[in-house]
């Protein structure tokens, strides 16, 4: 895709008008115009640029994580050029696969095809494949920048240099390394790639260990504050946030499943919520109580924008797209309740699931039932929640009363 200054400014008008016509916020429109106007200066360097050159020039000027938000606009015109229409997704991630050498691009394509057509019990979800694909593209883009364009020339030093900085400190996580391995291992099933070279690259990857931090849990007084705040119609919370908070507080539904709820997920006559769990693919039915039912009804009737989407929960600002994350909603609830506002305090609705599990364990409810309520396909997944069951953990404590107190005569 070759772009001149004239075509670049034409794309600016196209993308800007797209945002205006779809009622995006003024802030988004201003960011879009700012991006295109700034990048227009690169045509003083070369009269004709590719999208990759614009990307590289802009990356040199602004080396920070917010780049991906601005590359949304660049991705829009790339998609438009190929499909003659704008995508209905955010398109934050830079599409780098097309810039890779043939062999590297083939590895990514093989992985996507193999994992997308697998029909086993361990079939990966689309979002998992997307995440692992991005890690694979990142890995091979780095290798390509080192001047390598095939597997044979890749050395162990090339691979390790990605994971270590100048101080020999690890800069990428174990999950990132795991994603790369997933992409490579899938290619062991492919016929168009030399498996010997794939195994070599896998052996070069560092053996990183994932470390799970100590679990923070909700205390009883925090749960009471949240409960009272969510039921208080005079609080500053949006009706949407109250409904979402109550659903997760009472039922421990995953945030991703709340995001995917449709209007027809609610059966008002049977007073149930039904949905397909994103992680397990299992359908779940929940009988909602008066508090949850009233909160959902109040949101739909008095706050939810009408006629924009069949999804239940929408953004509170134009263009009223479906919500993509519930983390910010939980932050808002925590802030309104004035809890967990210190640096390092864990937030997020997963805390609600831990608390619900520990409360049920404290009442001696069998683990298989808890597993069913939390939506675990494997009962062993629930065992991790035992670490927040303080009632039974205290029973495991040793009685130290038989030991002498410090300072007494005869102590060692």
N, C-alpha and C positions, 0 to 999 in steps of 0.2 A: 504494500500500500504506500504509494508515493504521494506526498502532500506538498502543495505550494502554499504561499501565504494567502492567496486568494481563496483556495479551497478550504484552508484552515479557518478563515473568517466566515466562510459559508457554513462550515460545520458548527461554528460558535452560535450562529443564528438558529440553526436547526435544533441544537441541544437546548439552548436557552428557551426557545419557543415550546419545546417538548415539556420542560419543567413548568412553564407558565400555564400551558393548556391543561396540565394535569394537577394544577393547584398546589404545587410544591411551595414551601415557605420562601419568603423573600430572602432569607439568609442563604438558602441553597442556591437560589438564582444568582445572588451576588458572588458566592464562591465560584460558581460555574463561570461567570463572566471574567472574574479575576484570574482564574486559571488560564483561560484561552488568551486573554490579553497579555498575560505574562509570557506565555510560551511563544507568542508571535515574534518576540525578539530573536528567537533562535534561527529565524529565517535570514537574519543578517549574517549568520555564520555560513549557512548553506541555503541556496534558493529552493532546493527540493529536499525534503526530509521524509524518513520513514517514521512510523509510529514508535519503533524501537529507539530511534535517535532522539525523538522528543522525550521519551521516557528517560533515557540515559542522561540527557542534558538537565532535565528537571531534577533527577535524583541527585546529581552532583551539587545543584544549588540548594536543595533542601533535603538533608540527610536525617530524616526522622520518621517515626512510625506513622505519622499522619499523612504520609505520602499516598497511602492506599486510598484515602478518602478522596483525594484530588484525581487520582487515576481512574476513579469512577467515571469521570467525564471523558477521559481518553478511551476507556473501554467502551463507552457508549457509541462513539463514532466508529470504532473498529467493528463492533457488532452491526451497526447500521450499514456500514460499507458491504458487509458480507451477506446480510439478510434483508436489507432494504426496509428495516423496521427497528424500533428501539426495544431493548429487552425489558421485561417486566420485573427484573431482579436488580439488586443494588450493583452488582459487578464491581466489587471493591478490589478483587485480587487481579493483579496484572497477569494477563494471558501470555506466559513466556514459553509455552511448549512449542509454538510455531517458530521460535527463534533458535531452537536447539538443533544440533547436527542430526542427521537421519537416524543414526543408531540409537542415540539417546531418546529421540522422539518416539522411535519404535518401541522402546522399553515402556514408556509411559502409556502408549496406545495399547500395548499388549496387556498391561496391568488392568486398565479400565475395562477392556473387553472381557478378560478372564473373570474378573471379580463381579462384573455386571451380569454375567450369564451363569454364574455358579448357582446351583439349586440344591444346596445342602442345608443341614440344620444350622450351620455357621455362616449362612449367607450374610454378607455385609450390607448395611444400610447405605443409602445414597450419600448421606452426609459423611459417613466414615470413608467411603471411597474418595469423596471430594477432598477431605483433609489429608489422606495419604497421598493423593495425587499432587497436591500443592507441595508437600514435603519432598516428594520425588523430583518435581520440577525445580525446586529450590536447590536441591543437591546437584543435579546435573547442570544447572545454570552456573553454579559456582565452579564446577569442574571445567566447564566450557570456557569460563573466563580465565582459567589457568592455562588455556591454550590446548587443551585436550579435546579431541573430537571423536574418540572411539574408546572402547573398554580396554583394549590391549595396552594403551599407553598410560592408563591410570595407575599411579603408585600409591603405596600405603601413606606416604607423606602428603600426597595430594588430599587424600580422604581425611586424615587426622587434622590437617591445617584448617579444615572447615569447622571442626569442633573445638579447637584450642585458639586462644588469643595470644598476643605477644608475651604475656606473662605465663603462658602454658596453663591457663585456667579454662575449664570447660564452659563454653558459652551456649551450647545447645542441650536441650533436655533429653532424657532417656526416651520419652515418647516420640520425639522427632526422629531419633535414631531407629526406633521401632517401626515408624512409618516407612522409612527408607527401606528397611529390611523387607517389609511387606510388599513393597513395589518390586524389589529385586526377586524375592522368592516366588512371586507369581509368575515371573518370566522363566522359571525353571520348567514350567509346563509348556512353554512356547517352542515352536519348531523353527522360528526365524531368528533366534538369538543363540549364541554359543553359551551353553550352560556352564562350561568350564570357566569362562571369564566372569559370569555372574557370581559363581561361587567364590571366585577370587576377591571380588569387590565386597561381598558379604563378610568375608574373613577380615577385610581391612577395617570394617566398622568397629568403633570402640565398644567395649562391654560396659555400658553405662547402667547404673542401678537407679531405679526410681525410688525416691524417698517420700513416704507419706508423713505429713506433719501431724503433730498431736491434734486430736479432734476437739474443736470448740463446740460446746453444746449450749442450748438454751436453758436457762435456769427457770424455775417455776414462776418467779416474779416477772421475768421477761415475757413468758408466755401469757401471763395474766394481763400485762400492759398491752401486748399485741392484740389479744382477744378483745379487751375493752375498747381499744382504739378502733378496731375494725368494725365493731358494732355501733360505735358512736357516729351517727349520721351528721353530727355537727363538726366532725374533725375536718381537717383541710385536705383529706385524701380524695382523689378522684373516685367516682363510683366504680369505675373499672378496676382500680387498684384494690378497693375494698372487696369486690367480688372475687378477684383472683386470690387475694390474701386469705379469705375465708375458705375457699375451695382447698387450698394447699394446707392450711392450718388444720382443718378437720379430716382431710382424706390423704394427705401426704402425696398427692399426685406430683409427678415430675414436672418441672417448669416447661420442658419441651412438649409435654402432652397438653398442658394448658394452652400453649401457643397454638396448637393444632386443633383446638376445639372449634366445631362449626355450630351454626345456629340450630341445625337439626340434631346436634348432639344432645340437646335438652328435650326431654319428653315431659311436658308439663302435666299431662294427665297421670302418668305413672310416677312423676317426680323423681326422674332418674337422669344421670349423666352417663352417656356411653361414648367410648372412644377406643381407637386402636392404639395400643402403646407403641411409641416410636422405637424403643429399645428391644422389645420382645416380639412385636407384631401380634400380640394377643389382645383380643377385645375385652374391655373391662366395663362393667356396669356398676354404678354407684347410686345409692338412694340418698338424695340430698335432703338436709333438714330445712327447717323454716328460715334460719338465718342465711344459709347459702342460697336457697331459692329466692328469697326476697331481695338479696343483694344483686343476683343476676337479673331479676326482673326490673329492679330499679335502674340498673345500668342500661339495659336494652331500651327501656321506655323513656328515660329522661336524659341520657347522655350519649349513647352510642349513635354515631352518624348513620343515617339510613341510606340504603341503596348503593353502598360502595363495595361490599364484599359479603360473601357467605360465611366468612370466618367470624367467630363470636367476638373476640377481643381485638380491637383496632387501635392504632396510634391515636393520640389525642390531638394531633395537628395534621394539617393537610400534607399530603393527599389522602390521609386516613387509610394507609395500608395496614395489613395485619401486623401485629407485633412480632418482632423477631427474637426478643429476649425478655425474660422476666426479672433479670438481675437488678436493673435500674428501678423496677417497681418495688422490689423488696427493699432496696436502699431507701426509697421514699417512705415506705412504711416504718422502717427502723428509725429514720430521722424524725418522723412525726411522733413516734412513741418515745423518742429521746433515749434510745438504747443502742449499744454497740457503736458509739461514735468516736471511740479512741482509735488511734493509728494501730493497725494490725488486728483489730477486731474483725472476725469473720462475719460476713453477711451472706445473703443468698438464701433462697427458699430450701436448699438442701438441709439446712439446719432444722426446718420444720419436720422433714422426714425422719431425721435422727431422733427428734423429741417424741414424735408419735410412736416410733418403734420402741424407744426406751420406756414410754408410758405403758405400752401394751405388755412388754416383757415384765415390767414391774408388777403387773396384775396377773402374771403367770399364764398369759395367753400363749398357746402352743406356737412354735416358730413357723410351721407350715401355714397357719392362718395369717400370721403377720406377713409372711412372704407373699401370700395371695393379695392381701390388702395393699401392700407396697408395690405390687406388680412385678415381683421377681419371678422369672421363669425357672430359676434354679434356687431352691431353698437355702443352699449354702451361701448365696449372696447376702442373706439376711444376717449371717453370723458376724459380719463386720460391725453391725449396729449394736452388738453385745457390749462393745467397748464404752458405750454411753449409758449402760444400764447400771447406774450407781447403786441401786437398791441391792441387787444381787452381788455386785462387785464387793460391797462392804462385808458381805457374809464370808468372802474369801480372805478377809484380813486376819492376821495372826494376833492372838492375845499376848501383849508384852507386859502384862501386869506381874508376871513371875520374875521379871528382871528388876534389879535394884535401880533406884533413881540415881542420876548423876550427882556426885558430891558426897554420897554416903560412904561411910568408912568401910573399907574392904573392896571398893570398886577398883577395877584395873584402869 
